[in-house]
């Protein structure tokens, strides 16, 4: 991945040939019109026109700034696949525009059913996924794009432990019940017990979820319980605590260029 010249650029130098650019509509790839962000496709033109008419409100901009600040200060945010791009302002999110025939706009050749998915703002990463040992040592860190997909979590485990014999006996994750259902057909994870950490087991998972209560309760595994049976041998919430710590650096990292951010994150974790 090449670095951007400026963190507000859309394309890296490799893809920004001769000062040109491609259409912002997803999966289009056609050259954009001079002075615009979309190509000559009438549906794409109209999508940009509608976006231009809807943006520019100072109220919206101030609301986006306030939202960013609140997210930076909140340490108890929960991630899920349905929360994609939560920390982006409206113009940084991909949007779907349904084109309809509008009198006087000169786009009579656009079918009313056409939907265009387009993103006019910057593209950002979704989160940094950490794999933390019970002692608090960060074993691995991986950048996730668009969402914290559960399939990506499993792939990350395979990347960290390329041989099955190296896998840990237990993995605590806030959505282990979903992970268990997904890895059912993969023998690579047969010897791992996926449990939900104590904090999320009480505050995130319903008591009516029989599968989670039966298969992901850490109390089910005697080796996780201390000798008197009332406490825990390991701190299963160490990832939550580490996320809270590293999240405090979010405000200073938000506008960093990619190469500087990667260097900063590596030094932060290694030290």
N, C-alpha and C positions, 0 to 999 in steps of 0.2 A: 504494500500500500504506500503510495507516494504522499508526501506531506503537502499541504496547501501553502501557497505563498502567503496568504492572509487567512485568518480563521473565519472570515466572512465569505470567502470564495466558495463556489459550488464545485468547481472542477480543479483538479491538480494540473500542473503544467503539461503532463503527458497527454491529458484529454482536452486541454484547452489549446488546440493548435490554431495558429494564425489569428488569435483573438476571437475565434468563433466559439459557439457553444451549441449544445443540443437542446431539444425540447424538454421542458420540465415534467411533461406527462410521463407517468411510469410506463416503461417498456415501449417507448416511442422511438427514440434514437434519431429522429430526423433533425436537420439543422433548424435552429430557431430563427425567426425573422429578425431583421436588424432593429435593435431597440426594444425587442420584446423577449419574453421567456418561452414562448411556444412557437410551434411550426405553423405552416399554412393550412393545416387541417382545420376546417370550419368549426368542428366541435372543440378543438383545443383552443382556437382563438376565442370562442365564446366563454370557455371556462376561465381564461385569463381575464376577459372583460368583466365577468361577474365578480371575480376575486378583487379586481382593482376597485370596483364600485363599493365593495363591502369593507375594504380596509381603510386605514388612515385615521380612524377615530382616536383622538387623544385619550378618551376614556378607556378604550380597549388596550392601548399601549400601557397606560398606568396600571390597569388591572393585571396585565401580564407581568409587569415588574413586581407588583405586590405578591403575586402568586409565586414567583421565583424566590423571593425573600422568605416567604413562609415555609417553602419546601426546604430551603437551606437550613432553617432553624429547627425543623422538625426531625427528631431522631427516631421516631417510632413508626416510620413509613413502612408499609408492608408491600412486597412486590408480588405480582401474579401475572399470568399471561394476558389477562384482560386489562391490565393497567399499562399498556404500551404507551410510551412517550408521555407519561404523566407530567413530567417537569418541563414540557415544551410550551411555548406560547402558541396561540392559535395559528399564527402564520408559519410556525415550524412543524406543524403536524401535516401529514398527508390527508388530503380531503377528497371526497367524492362529490362531483358536480353532475347533477342530472340536467342535461340540456333539454329545453323545451322551446317550441317555436314562439318567439316574441315579436309582436308586430313592430315593424320599423327597424329591426336589427339586421335585416338582410341575410338571414341564415335559414332560409326556407328549405335548404337541402339537408338540414340536420334532423335525423329521426328523433322524435320526442323521447324514445326509450334509451338513448345513448347515455351511458354514465362514464365519466372520465375521472381517473384517480391521479391527482397532481399534488405536488408539494413545492411551494414557492419559497419557503424559508430554508434555513440550514438543516442539514442532517446531523443528528447527534447520536452518540452511543446511548444504550439504555442503562447499563449498570456494569459495575466491576464485580464479578462473581469470585468470592473468596472461599478457599478450602482451608480450614483452620484445625490444627491439632488440639486436643483437650488442654494442653499446657499453654495455649495461646499463640503458638508459633504459626505464622501464615505459611502453609505448605505450597499453595499455588494461587494464582490470580489470573483471571481471564476476562477479557472485555466481551460483553454480550451486546448485540445490536438488535434494535426493535423491541425485544421482549426477553424476559427470563424464561425461555422455553424449557420445559422439563426434559425434553429429548436432548437439549444442549447440555443440561446438567449431567446426564448419563454419559454423553460423549466426552465431557470434561473429565469424568472419573476414569474413563478408558485412556485418556491422554496422560493423566497424572500417573496412572498405574498400568503401563502397557502390557504387563503380564498378570494373569489372574492370581498367581501365587503371591503377588505383592499387595493385593487389595486388603484394606482393613476389615476387621470382623464386624464393625458397626459404623454406620453413617447416620448422623442426626441431621434432619432437614425439615424445614417447616411444612413441606408438602410431601412427606414420604409416602403417604397413602397413595397419591397419584403416581409417584415414581415406581412404587411396587407393582401397580397395575400395568404400567408401561413396560417394565423389564421382565414380565412374566414369561415371555418366549425367548429371552436371552440368557443362555446358560452361563454367560460370563459373570453374572451377579448372583449365582445360586448360593454362594457361601457368605453373602453379606446380609446382615440384619439392618433393614432401613427402619429407623424409629423417628418419631417426631420429638423435637426437644421439649423439655418440660414447659417452658414459657408458652410456646405456640400450641401445645396440646390442650392447655386450659383456655386460652383466649381466642383461638382460631378455629378449632375443630369441634363440631357438634357432637354431643353425647348420643345423638340419634344415628350417627354414622357408624354402623356396626363394623364395617370393614376396618376403619381406622382404629376403633376402640379395641378390636381383637388383635390386629397385626402390627400396630405402630405404637402401642403403649410401652414406654421404656421400662415400666414396672414389670413387664412380662419377662425381662431378661435379668436373672439374678446377678450376673457379673457386673451389671451397671449400678446395683444397689450396694450401699456400704454395709459393714458388718452388723450394725444394729438394726438394719432394715428400714430405717426411717429417713435416711439421707441418700445421697448419690455419690458413687465412687468417682465419677467424672462430672465435670461441669458441661452439661449438654447445651447450655445457652452461650457458650463462648463465642460462637459466630455472631450472635445478636449483639453481644457486647463489643466485639471487634468492629462490626459495621457501624455502631454508634460512634466509636472512636475515629474511624477513618472518614465517616461522613462529615465530621467537623471541618475537614479540609475542602469540602465542596465549593464554598464561595470563592476561594482563591484559585481553584482549578477551572472554573467554568469557562473562562475565556482564553485559556492557554492553547497554544498550538499543539498539534498532535505529538510531535517529537519531544517538546518540552514537557508535556503532560506525562508521557510514557517514562521519561527519565525521572521526573519527580516521583511518580508512583513507585518505580523500582527502588529508588533510594529510600522512600518512606517505609516500604515493606522490609527491605534488607536491613535497615538500621533499627 
